[in-house]
Structure formats: C-alpha cells, structure tokens
C-alpha cells in the first residue's frame, strides 16, 4: 500500500451530515439487506448511509477508505484482501439458468451446461428432440463475465473466459442478459433468481433445472447438488484508525437476521451451510461440503 495508507482513517464522502455508518452494497445485497439495515438504524437511533453499487465499487470504496462496510456478490479476489479488511459470508444463492419461455428444454446436467458454453453442444435437439421445431435449432449462449478478478459465480461454470465458445454473446448488464434471452427462443443465459423476478415484466424467462434441481430448491443448494451459486459477503475493518464499533454491531445483527430476508432472494444463511458441512475460515466461506 502507498505511504500513509495504513494510518489513514475512514473519511465519508457524499453522505448526510451526522452519518454514523457508511455502507456500499452490490446490486444484489442492496435490496436484500436494506430493510434490515433501515430497521436497525431506527431502533438504535443512528444514521446509516447505504449506497447501491457493484463489487467493483465496493472494492474501490474500501481501497479509498470511504466506507465502514462493503458488500460483494462474489468471493474476494486477491486485490480485495486489503490490510485490516475481514470478510463475513452471509450466505449463498443459486445462479439460475433460463431460456425463452417457448424453448421446450426443461433441464440440463451441469456437463451439458458447460458443453453449451464451451461450444461443444451447438444444437438444441441434442438436448431434446422437442427442440427440433426451433427456428435454426442453434444454441445461442449469452454470458455476463463480470468480476473477472474474483472467484466463484460464473467461474463455477467455466473457470476463465478463454474456455467459453467463440460464438458466445457477451452482455455487460443484468438487464441486457435477461432481455436478450427473453427475446430469443434459441438463447440461454444465467442470473440470480431474484433478478429474474425483478425484471419479469419486461423480460419474462423460463427457469430450467440443473442436475435435476431447480435453482429455487433450497435443499439441492444446501447439499451441493445444485452446483452454481453466488456467495454474498460483507466486510469489516480492524485497526485503530478504521475500526467502528457501531458497524461491527450492525454486522452481527445482519448475520443473526439474514434468514429473515425476503424469500424471493433464495439466500441460504451461513449458519445453515455450516450445519450442512460447508467449510469456513472464521466467518468466511472457503469450501463446499465434501
């Protein structure tokens, strides 16, 4: 780190006067946690400023020491592990695969999904003969290769971007992913269950099973049978210049109440994962059940 970074205190930017805790959350955690955070702030009589961003914005806010808590929808990459920053896993949520509602395919094995995105399966009728009626019958995979510096998420499908098919159609935004698939009967894409519901009116899609399990099946995700998921983390600071006891108390409150998040987010709390044999290092999820 640059000279003086270690002794630099947290300095809020563009927050209301008198703010006690400043937070930035990725676009998945923001809607999930905002009710819990707001209720806690009112009950404790403290001012909490919460901004919606991305994993990249969260990382930048930590690097610049502008927030007490940052939220990520991916496991941390090496450059996220700043001195004094600790990661607390709140839970995981399935990454849903989906098609246009007119596509007759109802499910894939994880091998078939990987082969589609590698370019090894190029026709839908190789999955089911019912797909023969699709115009052209060509599989058109859509991907959003975000957060490339971080493990998990789409990397559980294929580990790096060089493994994806040359015919892959890349999009940069969640809404683009959903609208692209919703407008093309030959396309397949992926995103969180929550986002498919959030954009259901403008981009209706059909969720499909992976390994015989739907992304909404909690038991399949807990057991590891559903293999593609997001990992939700929030951070805390340690060190005299950056420590905020109120932020630590809020983190403990969120951890205790993550099970009360709207069921539409399909978040499996860290406590449930621990009981199912998932591996943790302190508060951070580091491995799947064996």
N, C-alpha and C positions, 0 to 999 in steps of 0.2 A: 504494500500500500504506500501511497505518497506520504511524504513527511508531514507529520501533524495529524494524519487521519485517525490514528488510534485514540488521541486525546480530544478529538472533535466531538462536541455534544450534538444531540438531535436538535435540528432547527426546522420548525414547521414552516411550510410555505402555502399560501393561499388557503388558509383555514380561518374560521371565525375567531374573533378575539376571545381569549379565555379558554381555548381548547385544552383539555386535559390529556386526551389520547388522540393521536392521528393514525389513521389506518388507510391502506390501499389494498384492494382485493381484486383478483381476476374476475372476468365476466361470468364465471360460474359460481364462485363463492359469494359474490356481492349480493345477488338476490336471495341466496340461501341463508346467509348469516345476518343480513340487515335487520330483520325483525328481532332476533335475539339480542343484537348489539344495542338497538334503539331502546328496547325494553329495559336492558341492564342500565343504560345511561340514565334513564328516567328514575329507575328505582334507587340508584346510587347518588343521584343529584350531580352528575358530572357531565361535561361536554365532550362528546366523541365525534370527531370529524371522519367520515367514511367516504372514500372516493372509489369509483369503479374504474378498473384498468385492465391490464393484461399481466401475464407472468413477466414480460419484459419491463413493464412499467414498475411492477413490484420490485424487481431486481435493481432497477435504476434508483428507486426511492431509497432502498437500503444502502446502496453504494454512496449516495449523496447524503445519507443520514437525515432524511426528511420525515420519516415515519417511525412510530413505535412498533407497529405490527404490519406485516405484509402477507398477502395471501397468494398461493400458487395452485394451479390445477395440474401440476406435474411434480415429480420428484426433483429435488435440486440438482443442478449441474455443478461442476467443479467451481465455476466462477461465481456461483451463488453462495458458496460457503465462506462468507466473509468472517474475519475475526470478530468474535463476540455474538455471532448470529446462531441461534439454535432453531431447528425445525421441529414442529409439532404436527404429526399427522392426525387429521380429524377423521378421515375415513376414505373410502373409495367409492366410485360409482362406475357402472358398466358403460363402455363405449358401444353404442347401438349401431348396427349395420342396417341399412334400409335401401329400399328400391322405390320406384314409381308404383303407385297402387295397382296399375294394370299389369305389372310383371308377375307371372304366376309362381315364381320361386318363393318358397316359404322358409327355407333354411339352408345353411351351408355348414360343412365341417370347417374347422379352423384351417385345415390344409387347403380346402377349396378356396377359402377367402384369400389365403396367401398366394395361391396359384393364380387367382384372378388378378391380384395386384402386381404380381411378378410378370404377368403376360403369358403364363403357361396355359390358362383357360381363356379362350377368346370368344366362345360361342355359348349362349345361354342354354342351348339344347344339350350341352354336355352335362348340365346340372339336372335338367328335367326335360323330357320330350314335350311337355306342355308349352315350353318357350319357343317352339318352332314357329309359332304364329307371330312372334315379334318381328317387326319390320327390320330386315337385315340380320336379325339374330345375334348381332355383335355385342359383346360385353364392353361397356364403356365405364371403366373405374374412375371415380373422382376422389381426389385426396386434398387434404389441407395439412401440409407438412410444416406445422408451426413449431415453435420452441425447439429448434433443431439441436440446441446445445444441451437439452435436458433429456434424461432417460424416461422410459415409461410411455404412456399414451399411445400414439400411433407406432412407436418403436416396438411395442409388443406384437404388432402385426408383422412388420419388416424392420429390421434393426437400423437401416440407414437409407437415405434417399436413393443411393445408387442401385438398390435392389428392386426399385419399382420399375414397372414397364415403361418403355419409351413412349407408349401411346397414352400414358396417364394424363388425365386432365386435372391440372392443379388450380385450386382457388385459394384466395388469401383470407376470406372472411367466412364466418359461420353461416351467415345468411346466404352467401353465394353457394356454399356447399348444398344447403337444403333446397334452394330454388332451382339449382342446376339439376338435381336428381328428380325433383317434383315435376320438371318439365320434359323429362326424357325417359321413356319406358325401358330403354336399354342400359340406363346408368345404375351404378351402385355407389353408395357413399357411407360415411360414418360420422357420428357426433354423439354427444351425451343425450340420454333420454329426455332430460329437461329441455334442451334446446329444440328437440323435435316437437315438443309440446308448445314451446314458446312461439314457434313460427308455424304452427299447424294451420292457421287460417290462410296464410299467404303461400305456404309451401307444404301441402299435405304429402306425407310419405308413408310407406308401409314398413314397419319394423320386421326383421327376419331373425330366425333363430340361428345361433352358432353352437355347434356340438349338441344340438337338440334342446337348447335352453334359450329362452327369450331374455333380452337384457333387463327386463323388469323382474326376473326371478331372483329374489334375494338369496335363496338357498344355493343356487348354482354359482353365484358370485362368491359367496362366503366360502364354499367348498373348493373353489379354484376351478370348477368345471367350465365356467364362463371365463375365458382367458384374457379378454381385452378390457382395460379399465383405466380410469383416471385416478390419480392419487392427490388428495387435497391436503395441503399443508399451510399452516400459518407460522410466523416467526416471532421470536422474542430476542431481546438484547441482554447481554450480561456485560458488566463493566461499569465503573463508577460514573463515567461521563454520559452513558447512554441508558442506563437501567431506569425503568419506570414501573414502580410497584403497582400502580393502578392498571397498567397494561397487563402485567402478569396476572392480576386478579381477574381481569376480563378474559384472558386466555383460559384460565382454569374454569371459568363459568361457561365458556363456549364448549370446552371439552366435556363438561358434565351434561350439557344440554343439546349436544349435536343430534341426539336421537329424536329431538322434538322438531327438527327441520321438516318442512313440508314434504310429505311422502313422494310428491312428484319428482323430487330431485334424486330419489332412489340412492341415498348415501348410506353405506354400511359403516357404522361408527367404529372407531379404532378399538374400543373395548370388546366389541363383538368379534373383530378379527383376531384379537389376542386369544380369546377363548377358543377360536377355531384353529389355532396353531400357526397363524401368520407370525413372522419374526420381526421384532422391534429392537432398535438400539435406543434406549431411553424412550422418548416419545415418538421417535421417527420410525416409520415402517421401512424395513430394509429387505424383506424376503417373503415369498409366498409360502403357503403351507406345504410341508413335504409329504 
